C-alpha cells in the first residue's frame, strides 16, 4: 500500500524556505542610494531608521486594537485645527517625540497635533534637522479597522529659532531633503524618497525589519481611478463639479475613496489616477495641511513621475505663511492632474473672478 510519502506530490509538506542573504534593509538602502558613508549620509540613514522604529511601534499598537486601552475612541480634546483628537493620534505623536528625542539628530519636531514646534534642547547643539509629520492620517478609520498611515518629511534646520515661530519652516516644498509615508494595512509598508526615486519597503514581523519591496516606483501617466469625497460635491466650486460630471459621463473611470489620504494615495501611486481634496465653501483653502501632508506627498509623486497641484500652481512652489497652513490638493498621474487643472483654467477663462 502506498504511503503519503510515496506520492509524487505528498500532502501537507511545506517546502523549507531558503534564507535570502540579499534582502535589503531600509538603512542599508539609504546608504546605497547616496553611494556614501559620509556624515550626512549616515545622518539620513539614522533618521530613516528612527522613522521606521516609530512605524513599528505604531503598527504594533494598532494590531492590538480592542485588546489594549488607548487605541480606539476619542481622547476628549481638539487639536490646533479644531478637530477631535483620537487616542491613537495622541499615542502616535508621543511615539515620534520619544523616538527622536533619542536620535541626537533632530532639534525640532512639527506635527499636526501640536500648536507649536516641539524642541529637543539636548539635541540642538548637534541636531541639524527638523521632522515634520502627521502621526496618524485617517484616524477616523481606526474604530472601523480600516487602513491608516503616517506622513513625514525631513528638512534641514536653518538658523536658530527658540521662539516657536519656526520661520525657516515657512519655505516651499523644494526645501525637503526626504519625505515618505507609512501605510498600516494588511501589511505595514514604508515608502520614501531622498530625491533619488521612490522606494517601497514591507515590514517583516519575523525579522522586525523593513525589507525592500520595490525600487524606483513610477506612477502611470494615466489611470482609471479618481479618489475624492463626493459627499462634498455641492460645496465645491463649479470647476470641480464640472470635472466630476465629466468622469461620470465617460467610461473608464472608477471612484475609490477610503477617507485616509495615505491609503488612497498609495493606490494612486501604484495604479495611476488622481486624488483630489479641493477647497469647499466652508474651507476654501481645503483641509489638508501643506507642510506635513501635501508637500511630502508632492515630493514623492514628482520623484515617481507624477504631479501635485493646488489647481493653480505646483504644491511644492507654495510658500506657507503659517505652520499649519492648509491647501487644496490634486495629486497623481500627470495626465489626470492636467485634466483637472484644465477644468479650473476653463472656468477662470470664462469668469476671471472665479477663485477656483
C-alpha positions, -999 to 999 in steps of 0.1 A, spaced: 0 0 0 13 34 -9 20 58 20 16 96 18 53 100 13 53 76 -17 31 101 -36 49 123 -61 31 153 -45 29 144 -8 3 165 11 8 189 39 45 193 34 57 229 33 89 234 15 117 249 36 124 285 27 160 294 19 175 324 36 176 354 14 210 368 20 205 397 -4 175 412 14 180 450 17 170 468 48 159 504 49 190 519 65 213 500 41 192 512 11 196 548 21 234 545 22 233 527 -12 212 555 -27 236 581 -15 267 559 -25 284 573 5 292 567 41 297 604 47 284 620 79 254 634 60 246 600 45 248 583 79 226 610 94 199 604 68 202 566 73 199 570 110 169 594 106 151 569 84 158 542 109 142 563 136 111 568 114 110 531 108 111 524 145 82 548 151 63 530 124 69 496 140 57 508 174 26 523 159 19 492 138 22 470 169 -2 492 188 -28 492 160 -26 454 158 -39 453 194 -70 475 187 -98 463 210 -74 444 233 -53 472 249 -65 506 261 -57 538 242 -62 525 207 -99 530 199 -121 561 206 -116 598 211 -91 614 235 -117 641 245 -97 670 232 -92 690 200 -60 698 180 -49 732 168 -72 728 138 -102 723 160 -105 686 151 -115 659 176 -84 640 186 -84 602 186 -65 583 213 -41 569 186 -34 604 174 -20 612 209 -1 579 212 15 581 177 25 618 183 42 608 216 59 579 198 76 602 173 87 626 200 101 598 221 119 581 192 135 614 180 145 625 215 169 596 214 183 604 179 207 632 187 200 645 152 166 663 153 164 696 171 127 702 164 95 684 155 64 699 139 32 680 139 -5 684 131 -12 675 168 9 703 183 2 741 182 39 749 180 71 730 171 85 707 198 121 715 207 146 689 220 172 712 236 196 683 243 198 676 206 200 712 194 238 716 198 244 690 171 209 683 157 207 698 122 173 686 111 136 692 116 110 664 112 75 675 101 49 648 103 12 637 106 14 609 131 -19 593 122 -35 602 89 -71 590 86 -76 583 123 -113 582 118 -108 548 102 -93 532 132 -125 523 150 -137 506 119 -104 487 115 -96 503 82 -62 515 68 -45 545 83 -10 559 78 18 583 89 33 610 67 67 626 72 93 649 58 128 659 69 141 694 64 175 709 71 172 733 101 184 768 92 195 792 119 184 792 155 147 797 164 138 793 200 107 815 198 84 788 185 77 806 152 99 782 131 102 808 103 127 787 84 100 761 80 79 786 61 96 778 29 84 758 -2 85 721 -5 117 721 -26 135 725 8 126 690 18 155 665 18 135 634 24 98 625 26 75 595 27 47 577 44 39 545 64 8 526 55 -7 504 82 -28 478 65 -28 441 57 10 446 58 29 476 70 46 494 41 71 523 42 76 544 11 103 571 9 124 594 -13 155 613 -7 153 629 -42 167 598 -60 135 579 -69 107 564 -48 113 531 -30 89 509 -10 96 485 19 75 460 37 78 452 74 88 416 80 74 409 115 96 379 120 127 400 115 114 433 128 129 450 97 115 469 68 127 449 37 130 463 2 99 455 -18 101 477 -49 127 502 -61 122 532 -84 84 532 -84 69 550 -114 33 562 -114 15 556 -147 9 587 -168 -28 580 -167 -50 559 -145 -87 550 -142 -90 558 -105 -103 591 -92 -103 594 -54 -124 622 -38 -151 626 -12 -181 632 -34 -202 639 -3 -188 674 -6 -200 679 -42 -223 708 -36 -197 726 -15 -172 727 -44 -167 754 -70 -181 749 -105 -147 737 -119 -146 707 -96 -182 698 -102 -175 700 -140 -147 675 -136 -168 651 -116 -196 653 -141 -170 646 -168 -158 613 -152 -194 603 -146 -202 606 -183 -171 589 -197 -163 552 -195 -130 540 -180 -132 558 -146 -136 542 -112 -142 560 -80 -123 549 -49 -122 568 -16 -113 554 18 -111 585 40 -74 581 46 -50 601 24 -21 577 27 -43 547 17 -58 565 -13 -25 580 -24 -8 546 -22 -33 531 -46 -29 561 -70 9 557 -68 7 520 -78 -22 521 -103 -23 557 -116 -52 582 -114 -58 612 -93 -66 621 -57 -85 653 -50 -92 673 -19 -104 707 -32 -115 736 -12 -151 740 -2 -174 768 7 -167 761 44 -130 756 39 -118 775 7 -82 766 14 -90 729 17 -85 706 46 -50 691 41 -20 707 58 7 719 34 39 712 55 32 677 67 6 663 43 6 679 9 42 688 4 57 655 14 34 636 -9 41 661 -37 78 654 -33 71 617 -36 48 619 -66 72 641 -85 100 617 -79 78 589 -93 70 609 -124 36 624 -113 25 658 -104 8 676 -74 -11 709 -78 -33 732 -58 -53 737 -91 -34 769 -99 2 761 -90 25 732 -82 22 723 -45 59 725 -38 61 760 -52 37 772 -25 54 792 3 34 789 35 28 819 57 20 799 88 29 765 103 -5 748 99 -14 763 65 -39 743 45 -40 739 8 -62 723 -19 -46 691 -33 -48 675 -67 -22 647 -69 -14 617 -91 -7 609 -127 5 638 -148 -23 634 -174 -51 631 -149 -38 661 -128 -36 681 -160 -72 672 -169 -84 685 -136 -64 717 -140 -79 722 -174 -114 724 -159 -101 750 -134 -84 770 -162 -115 769 -184 -137 783 -156 -112 811 -149 -112 820 -186 -149 823 -186 -151 841 -153 -118 858 -142 -134 865 -108 -139 827 -101 -114 819 -73 -111 782 -84 
